[in-house]
């Protein structure tokens, strides 16, 4: 897999600054190509997070509730950076798991590589800042939607923004992400199909 896709992603993420070819190549050399088969783990709870650019595929983050049930906390489509923020930046064991829900490919960098790039390549610092802002906004919007939107509205929004996900993620994972039961998701899907017909 050509690292040009990674270089293009860095450029697209930092449209307001001119990133030199030299800086792009320095950034790219610290990322290693990595593939994951469906159900492989990028991160297991208790380990420290890496920094992974997902070039193709879908991943999900999940944890366990107090009864031991899996709860999906986030879905990652392609063209996203995948990491567990507290684990990566505080260098502590993760409380979340991140697994591939399809075959995935992309580029991985260690904490040490990210830290070095952050302190020596100003363009990477801007790139990392933009990624952090995007991820923080996504998590904030999800948190607020669990409070101020109905399950139907959350479903509609997920369907509108990430329709392809429904072809790959089991419905039980989507239901837990939406904060509803499997049966509630089935009812909402039936209602949407009736309205569409």
C-alpha positions as a Markdown table, in Angstrom:
| # | Residue | x | y | z |
|---|---|---|---|---|
| 1 | Unk | 0.0 | 0.0 | 0.0 |
| 2 | Unk | 1.4 | 3.4 | -1.0 |
| 3 | Unk | 1.9 | 6.0 | 1.7 |
| 4 | Unk | 0.6 | 8.6 | -0.7 |
| 5 | Unk | -2.9 | 8.1 | 0.8 |
| 6 | Unk | -1.5 | 9.0 | 4.2 |
| 7 | Unk | 0.3 | 12.0 | 2.8 |
| 8 | Unk | -3.0 | 13.1 | 1.1 |
| 9 | Unk | -4.9 | 12.7 | 4.4 |
| 10 | Unk | -2.4 | 15.0 | 6.2 |
| 11 | Unk | -2.7 | 17.6 | 3.5 |
| 12 | Unk | -6.6 | 17.4 | 3.5 |
| 13 | Unk | -6.6 | 17.7 | 7.3 |
| 14 | Unk | -4.5 | 20.9 | 7.3 |
| 15 | Unk | -5.9 | 23.0 | 4.4 |
| 16 | Unk | -4.9 | 26.3 | 5.9 |
| 17 | Unk | -1.2 | 25.7 | 6.0 |
| 18 | Unk | 1.3 | 24.7 | 3.3 |
| 19 | Unk | 2.9 | 21.5 | 4.3 |
| 20 | Unk | 6.3 | 20.9 | 2.6 |
| 21 | Unk | 7.1 | 17.7 | 0.8 |
| 22 | Unk | 10.0 | 17.2 | 3.2 |
| 23 | Unk | 7.7 | 17.5 | 6.3 |
| 24 | Unk | 5.2 | 15.1 | 4.7 |
| 25 | Unk | 7.9 | 12.5 | 4.0 |
| 26 | Unk | 9.2 | 12.9 | 7.6 |
| 27 | Unk | 5.7 | 12.3 | 9.0 |
| 28 | Unk | 5.1 | 9.3 | 6.7 |
| 29 | Unk | 8.3 | 7.6 | 7.6 |
| 30 | Unk | 7.2 | 7.2 | 11.2 |
| 31 | Unk | 4.0 | 5.3 | 10.2 |
| 32 | Unk | 4.1 | 1.6 | 9.4 |
| 33 | Unk | 1.7 | -0.1 | 7.1 |
| 34 | Unk | -0.6 | -2.4 | 9.1 |
| 35 | Unk | -3.6 | -4.7 | 8.2 |
| 36 | Unk | -6.2 | -6.1 | 10.5 |
| 37 | Unk | -8.6 | -9.0 | 9.7 |
| 38 | Unk | -12.2 | -8.7 | 10.8 |
| 39 | Unk | -12.5 | -9.2 | 14.6 |
| 40 | Unk | -8.8 | -8.4 | 15.2 |
| 41 | Unk | -8.0 | -5.9 | 17.9 |
| 42 | Unk | -6.2 | -2.7 | 17.4 |
| 43 | Unk | -6.3 | -2.0 | 21.1 |
| 44 | Unk | -7.3 | -4.2 | 24.1 |
| 45 | Unk | -8.4 | -2.8 | 27.4 |
| 46 | Unk | -5.4 | -2.6 | 29.8 |
| 47 | Unk | -2.9 | -1.8 | 27.0 |
| 48 | Unk | -1.6 | 1.6 | 25.8 |
| 49 | Unk | -3.1 | 3.1 | 22.7 |
| 50 | Unk | -1.2 | 3.6 | 19.4 |
| 51 | Unk | -2.1 | 6.1 | 16.7 |
| 52 | Unk | -3.7 | 4.5 | 13.6 |
| 53 | Unk | -4.7 | 6.1 | 10.3 |
| 54 | Unk | -7.5 | 3.9 | 9.0 |
| 55 | Unk | -7.2 | 4.0 | 5.2 |
| 56 | Unk | -9.9 | 1.4 | 4.5 |
| 57 | Unk | -12.4 | -0.5 | 6.6 |
| 58 | Unk | -14.5 | 0.0 | 9.7 |
| 59 | Unk | -13.5 | -0.2 | 13.4 |
| 60 | Unk | -15.5 | 0.2 | 16.6 |
| 61 | Unk | -14.6 | 1.2 | 20.2 |
| 62 | Unk | -16.3 | -0.6 | 23.0 |
| 63 | Unk | -16.2 | -1.1 | 26.8 |
| 64 | Unk | -18.2 | -3.1 | 29.3 |
| 65 | Unk | -21.0 | -1.9 | 31.6 |
| 66 | Unk | -21.3 | -2.9 | 35.2 |
| 67 | Unk | -23.2 | -6.1 | 34.2 |
| 68 | Unk | -20.5 | -7.1 | 31.8 |
| 69 | Unk | -22.4 | -6.2 | 28.6 |
| 70 | Unk | -20.5 | -4.8 | 25.7 |
| 71 | Unk | -21.3 | -1.1 | 24.9 |
| 72 | Unk | -20.2 | 0.4 | 21.6 |
| 73 | Unk | -18.8 | 3.8 | 22.3 |
| 74 | Unk | -17.7 | 4.9 | 18.8 |
| 75 | Unk | -17.5 | 3.8 | 15.1 |
| 76 | Unk | -14.6 | 4.7 | 12.9 |
| 77 | Unk | -15.1 | 4.7 | 9.1 |
| 78 | Unk | -12.2 | 4.9 | 6.7 |
| 79 | Unk | -10.2 | 8.1 | 6.5 |
| 80 | Unk | -10.1 | 8.7 | 10.2 |
| 81 | Unk | -7.4 | 8.5 | 12.9 |
| 82 | Unk | -8.2 | 5.9 | 15.4 |
| 83 | Unk | -6.9 | 6.1 | 19.0 |
| 84 | Unk | -8.0 | 6.2 | 22.6 |
| 85 | Unk | -7.3 | 9.7 | 23.6 |
| 86 | Unk | -6.7 | 9.3 | 27.4 |
| 87 | Unk | -4.5 | 6.3 | 26.9 |
| 88 | Unk | -2.4 | 7.8 | 24.2 |
| 89 | Unk | -1.8 | 11.2 | 25.6 |
| 90 | Unk | -1.7 | 10.4 | 29.3 |
| 91 | Unk | 0.3 | 7.2 | 28.5 |
| 92 | Unk | -2.0 | 5.1 | 30.7 |
| 93 | Unk | -3.8 | 1.7 | 30.1 |
| 94 | Unk | -6.9 | 2.0 | 28.0 |
| 95 | Unk | -10.4 | 1.2 | 29.5 |
| 96 | Unk | -11.7 | 0.7 | 25.9 |
| 97 | Unk | -11.2 | -1.9 | 23.2 |
| 98 | Unk | -10.9 | -1.1 | 19.5 |
| 99 | Unk | -11.6 | -3.9 | 17.1 |
| 100 | Unk | -11.9 | -4.2 | 13.3 |
| 101 | Unk | -15.5 | -4.9 | 12.2 |
| 102 | Unk | -14.3 | -5.5 | 8.6 |
| 103 | Unk | -10.9 | -6.2 | 7.2 |
| 104 | Unk | -8.9 | -3.0 | 7.7 |
| 105 | Unk | -5.7 | -1.4 | 6.4 |
| 106 | Unk | -3.9 | 1.7 | 7.3 |
| 107 | Unk | -0.8 | 3.1 | 9.0 |
| 108 | Unk | 0.3 | 2.9 | 12.6 |
| 109 | Unk | 2.6 | 5.1 | 14.7 |
| 110 | Unk | 3.7 | 4.5 | 18.3 |
| 111 | Unk | 3.3 | 7.1 | 21.1 |
| 112 | Unk | 7.1 | 7.7 | 20.9 |
| 113 | Unk | 6.9 | 8.5 | 17.2 |
| 114 | Unk | 3.9 | 10.8 | 17.6 |
| 115 | Unk | 5.6 | 12.6 | 20.5 |
| 116 | Unk | 8.8 | 13.1 | 18.5 |
| 117 | Unk | 6.9 | 14.4 | 15.5 |
| 118 | Unk | 4.8 | 16.7 | 17.6 |
| 119 | Unk | 7.9 | 18.3 | 19.1 |
| 120 | Unk | 10.0 | 18.5 | 15.9 |
| 121 | Unk | 7.6 | 19.0 | 13.0 |
| 122 | Unk | 5.4 | 22.1 | 13.3 |
| 123 | Unk | 3.2 | 20.9 | 10.5 |
| 124 | Unk | 2.5 | 17.6 | 12.3 |
| 125 | Unk | 1.6 | 19.6 | 15.4 |
| 126 | Unk | -1.0 | 21.5 | 13.4 |
| 127 | Unk | -2.3 | 18.2 | 11.8 |
| 128 | Unk | -2.5 | 16.5 | 15.3 |
| 129 | Unk | -4.4 | 19.6 | 16.6 |
| 130 | Unk | -6.9 | 19.4 | 13.8 |
| 131 | Unk | -7.4 | 15.7 | 14.4 |
| 132 | Unk | -7.9 | 16.3 | 18.1 |
| 133 | Unk | -10.5 | 19.0 | 17.5 |
| 134 | Unk | -12.4 | 16.8 | 15.1 |
| 135 | Unk | -12.5 | 13.9 | 17.5 |
| 136 | Unk | -13.4 | 16.1 | 20.5 |
| 137 | Unk | -16.3 | 17.6 | 18.5 |
| 138 | Unk | -17.5 | 14.1 | 17.5 |
| 139 | Unk | -17.5 | 12.8 | 21.1 |
| 140 | Unk | -19.1 | 16.0 | 22.4 |
| 141 | Unk | -21.9 | 15.8 | 19.8 |
| 142 | Unk | -22.5 | 12.1 | 20.6 |
| 143 | Unk | -22.6 | 12.8 | 24.4 |
| 144 | Unk | -25.1 | 15.7 | 23.9 |
| 145 | Unk | -27.2 | 13.6 | 21.4 |
| 146 | Unk | -27.7 | 11.0 | 24.1 |
| 147 | Unk | -29.3 | 13.7 | 26.3 |
| 148 | Unk | -31.1 | 16.0 | 23.9 |
| 149 | Unk | -32.2 | 13.7 | 21.0 |
| 150 | Unk | -34.7 | 10.9 | 20.8 |
| 151 | Unk | -33.5 | 7.4 | 19.8 |
| 152 | Unk | -35.3 | 7.9 | 16.4 |
| 153 | Unk | -33.3 | 11.1 | 15.8 |
| 154 | Unk | -30.0 | 9.5 | 16.8 |
| 155 | Unk | -30.8 | 6.6 | 14.4 |
| 156 | Unk | -31.8 | 9.0 | 11.6 |
| 157 | Unk | -28.5 | 11.0 | 12.1 |
| 158 | Unk | -26.4 | 7.9 | 12.1 |
| 159 | Unk | -28.1 | 6.6 | 8.9 |
| 160 | Unk | -27.7 | 10.0 | 7.2 |
| 161 | Unk | -24.0 | 10.4 | 8.2 |
| 162 | Unk | -22.8 | 6.8 | 8.0 |
| 163 | Unk | -25.1 | 4.7 | 5.9 |
| 164 | Unk | -22.4 | 2.3 | 4.8 |
| 165 | Unk | -21.9 | 1.3 | 8.5 |
| 166 | Unk | -25.2 | -0.5 | 8.4 |
| 167 | Unk | -23.8 | -2.9 | 5.8 |
| 168 | Unk | -21.0 | -4.0 | 8.1 |
| 169 | Unk | -21.8 | -3.5 | 11.8 |
| 170 | Unk | -24.0 | -6.1 | 13.6 |
| 171 | Unk | -27.3 | -4.5 | 14.7 |
| 172 | Unk | -26.6 | -5.3 | 18.3 |
| 173 | Unk | -23.5 | -3.0 | 18.1 |
| 174 | Unk | -25.5 | -0.2 | 16.5 |
| 175 | Unk | -28.2 | -0.6 | 19.1 |
| 176 | Unk | -25.7 | -0.3 | 22.0 |
| 177 | Unk | -24.1 | 2.7 | 20.3 |
| 178 | Unk | -27.5 | 4.4 | 20.1 |
| 179 | Unk | -28.2 | 3.6 | 23.7 |
| 180 | Unk | -31.2 | 1.4 | 23.0 |
| 181 | Unk | -32.2 | -2.3 | 23.0 |
| 182 | Unk | -32.0 | -4.5 | 19.9 |
| 183 | Unk | -35.8 | -4.7 | 19.9 |
| 184 | Unk | -36.1 | -0.9 | 20.0 |
| 185 | Unk | -33.8 | -0.6 | 17.1 |
| 186 | Unk | -35.8 | -3.2 | 15.1 |
| 187 | Unk | -39.0 | -1.2 | 15.8 |
| 188 | Unk | -37.3 | 2.1 | 14.7 |
| 189 | Unk | -36.0 | 0.4 | 11.5 |
| 190 | Unk | -39.5 | -0.9 | 10.7 |
| 191 | Unk | -41.1 | 2.5 | 11.3 |
| 192 | Unk | -38.5 | 4.1 | 9.0 |
| 193 | Unk | -39.2 | 1.5 | 6.3 |
| 194 | Unk | -42.9 | 2.1 | 6.5 |
| 195 | Unk | -42.4 | 5.9 | 6.2 |
| 196 | Unk | -40.1 | 5.4 | 3.2 |
| 197 | Unk | -42.6 | 3.2 | 1.3 |
